[in-house]
Amino acid sequence: MVATKTTVGCVKAATEILGDKWTPQLLRFFINEEKVRFCQLQDLAAGINPRTLSARLDNLEHEGIVKRIATTSVTRCEYSLTKKGRDLMPIIFDMEAWSKQYAPLHAQV
């Protein structure tokens, strides 16, 4: 009996979106919240530079992963996941499961 080898196709599109340090960490904050404000994300992702956060959110918005929602305040907005963004959540859950199983305990934040 010959074993069938499983191959993996292109992962370029996903890694272009998820392949930096901050984006998967930011997306996980949308799992429990329907809408998240910039300042909430900054607090939750302790250590992120505001310019980096802004750049990541701009990229996610450009890619159609999140949408920016204006609030009643002129200077504030909220972000929420689009359908495309919600479709990434199984990947985020798989990353969490892998991290729990293999990452050192101090890295599981």
N, C-alpha and C positions, 0 to 999 in steps of 0.2 A: 504494500500500500504506500503510495506516494503522498507525503504531507503537502498540503496546500500552503503556500507562503502568502501571507497577507502583506499587501503593500499599502503605503500611505501616499495619497496624491498630494496635490499642492496645498501648502499651508501658508503660503506667502501673504495672502490677504489678511488672515487672522493675526499673523505675527506683525504685520505692519501696524495693526491697531493695538494689539496687546503686548507687543514686544519691548516695552520700556518698563522702567522700574515702577512708575506711579500709576499707569492706567488701570491695570487689574485691581490695584488697591483702591482706587477711586470707585471703580464700578461696583465693588462689593458693598459700598455704602448705600447703593440704590436698591439692594435686595430687600431691606426692611422698610425703606422709605419710598413713598410714591414721588415726593418732590424733595429736593435737597438744595439748600442755599449755598452760595459760594463760601460764606464764613463757616458754615457747618462742615463742609468738606475740608476746609483748611484746618479746623479744630480736630476733626476725625483723623485726618492724614497728618498727624504730628510730624513736623520737620519739613513739610513741603514748602518751597518758596512760592509766594503768591504769583510771581510771573510764570513759574512752571505750572502751577495749577491752572492759571488762565490759559496758557498755551495748550495744555492737555484738554481742557474743556472746549476750547475753540476747535481743536482737531476732532474731538468726539462729535461735536455739533456738525462740523463739515462732513464727517463720514456718515452722518445720519444715525448715530448711536444714542445721542441725547438731544433733547430739544430745550431751548432756552425759553423760559416763560416770564414775561414781564409781570411784576407785581404792582400793587397800587402805589408803592414808593418809586419815585423816579430813579433812584440810585440802586435799587435792589432788583434782583431777579432770582428765579429758581430754575433748577434743571430737573428734568425727568427723563426716564428711558423711553425710547421709541420702541416699536415692535422689534426692529433690528437689534436694538440694545438688549431687550428682554431675551432675545434668542441667543445672546452670548452668555446668559446666566448659567446654563449647564457647564460651560467651560470653566467659569469662575468656581462653581461648586466642585468640579473635578480637580482644579488647582488647589482648592482648600483641602480636599481629601488626600491628595498626594502630599501636601505640606504636612498635614497631621501625621501621616505615616512615616515620612522620610526626613523631614527637616529637623534640625536640632531644636530642642525645646525652647531655647531663648529666641529663635527666629519665628516662632508661631504667634505673631501679634496681629 
